[in-house]
Amino acid sequence: MESLAVPTLIVALAEIGDKTQLLALLLAARYRRPWPIIAGILVATLANHLAAGAFGTWVAGLFSASQLGWLLAASFAAVALWTLVPDRLDDDEGSGLRRHGPFLATLVAFFLAEMGDKTQVATVMLAAQYPHFLLVVLGTTLGMLIANVPVVLAGNFAAERLPLTLIRRVAACAFAALALYAGYQALKLAPLG
């Protein structure tokens, strides 16, 4: 159950104020059709996170448990710092997709926006850490939906009233806690010195 719960919480927190959440807000304002946008977010996230999770599972097989623990600790620490930096949406993000309708525009824009994004990187790391690959992918996808569906449904109202700085700090603390835990686990496997 931890393979589902932790990824859900981590990604839901990390996604608040992220560029893909801003993209969801932009798409909601542009199309004013929430259900095709939500479906596009779901399909794009599943495809992106399945690939990221598969990569994370593959990477986990390349290292010893101790090496993987230290790699995860360093990666989670880096994402904790990255989470503190506010995202912004490029003005041309998804602009060429307007004529294709809300589902296809959302699908393509979200898939591309997630490439190299902190939630994709988190999915790689979480899949490397937890043994249940599909539960991790379902958790990270659920986390994306928890963060983005209310924005799509509520539009500008929700995004303007959220304490984004506080939420970024809480998400950074969650990633830092994961870094400490991974470092602790690695230290137990192969003590330094």
N, C-alpha and C positions, 0 to 999 in steps of 0.2 A: 504493500500500500504506500510505503514511503517513496517508491519509484514514480508514483502518480502525484502524491500530495506535494512533495518538495518542488518538483518542476512547475507544478501549477502555481504555487505561491510565488516562487522566484520570478517566473516570467510575467505573471500578472503585475507584480510590483515594478519590475524592470521596464515594462512596456508603457507605464504611465509617463506621459510627456515625451515618449520616443517619437522618432520621425514617422513611423508607421501609424501611430495613433493620430498624429497631425494629418497624415494622409487620409485616414478614415474620416476625420472631421471635414477635410476638403472635399472628399468624394460625397459625403452626406449632404454638404451644402450645395454641391454642383448638381447632383442627380435627384435628390429628395425622394429616393426610392430605397428604403433601408434594407429590405430583404434580399435583393440581388447583391447589394454591397456586402452584407453579412455572409452570404453564400460564397462570394468571391474571396473574402478574408479566410473563411474556413478551408476552401480548396487550396488556395495559395499557401497557407500556413502548413497544412498537412503535407503538401508536396515538398516544401522547403525543409520542414523539420524532419520528415522521413529521410531525406538525403543527409541532413546534418546529423541525425541520430545514427544512421548507418555508418557515417564517417567516424563518429565518436566511438562506436562499438569496434570498428576496425582498428582505430588508433590504440584503443585499450589493449588489444592483443599484441601490440608491438613492444610494449614495455613491461618490465617487471612490476609487481604491485607497488613496491617502494618508489620506483622511478615515476610511475603513473601518479602516485599520491603527491609527489613533489611537483610534477608538471601541473596537476590539477590545482594544487595550492597556489602556485604562481599565476595560473590562468584566472582563477576565481579572484585573486587579489587585483589583477589587472582590470578585470571587468568591474570590480567594486569601484575602482578609481574612475573608469570610463563612465559608469552610471552617474557619477556626480556632474558630468558635463552635459548641459542641456542640449538636446537635439533641435535642429531647425529643418524645415522642409524646403528643399530647393524649389524655386518658382516654377520651373519647367517639369517637375516631377509628375509624370502621367499625363501631361498636357496633350500629347499626340494620340492618346487613346480615347478622347472624348466621344468621337463619332461611333465607337463600337458598343456603347451602352454600358450601364453600371456594372454588370457582372464581369464581362471580359476586361473592362478597364481596371476594375478592382483586382481581379485575378493576376493580370500581368504586372500592374503597378506594385501590388503587395509582394509578389514573388521577387521582383527585382529589388524592391526596397529592403527586403529581409536579407539579401545577400551581404554577408559580412557584418550584419547588424549585431548588436550585443545579445539579442535574444537568440539569434542563430548560433552564435558562439557559445552561449549558455547551453543550448540544446546539445551541441557537440560535447561539451564538458560533462553535462549531466548524463548523457548516454554512455560516456566513458566511465562514469563513476557508479552508476546503478545497473544492476543485472537485467532488468526487465525493459528492453529496448522499446517495445510498443507502448508500455505504460508511460515511459518518459516522453515519447512523442505525443501521446494523448494528453499528458499533463501540460506540456509546453503549448500545445495547440489550445487546450482549455484556458490556460493563462492568457493567451493572446485574445481569445474571445471574451473573457471576463473583463479585460481592459478596454477592448475596442467596441464591443456591441453597445454598451451604454453611450459611448461617444457618438456612434452612428445614430442611435435612437433619439438621443437628447440634443444632438447638434452642438451649437456653440454654448448652450447653457451649462452643460457639465464641464467642458474643458476650461472655461473661464473661471470657474469657482473652485477648482481643485488646488490644494496647496502643493504645487509641483515640486518645489524645493524640498519640502519635508518628505514627500513621497520618494524622491530621488535619494535622499539620505537614508531612508528606511531600506530601500532596495540595496543601496551600497553596503549597509550594515549586514544585510542578509547574505550578500556575496562574500563579504569579509568573514562572516561566521563560517560559511562553507570553506573558505580558504584556510581558516584556522583548523577546522575539523579535518580537512584533507591533509594538512601538514601534520597534525597529531597522529592520524592514521599511518602516514608514511614514516613518521618517527618511531612508532611502535614496531613497524615491520623491519626497519633498518636504522637503528640509532646512529646519530652523528658521532664522529670521533672514534 
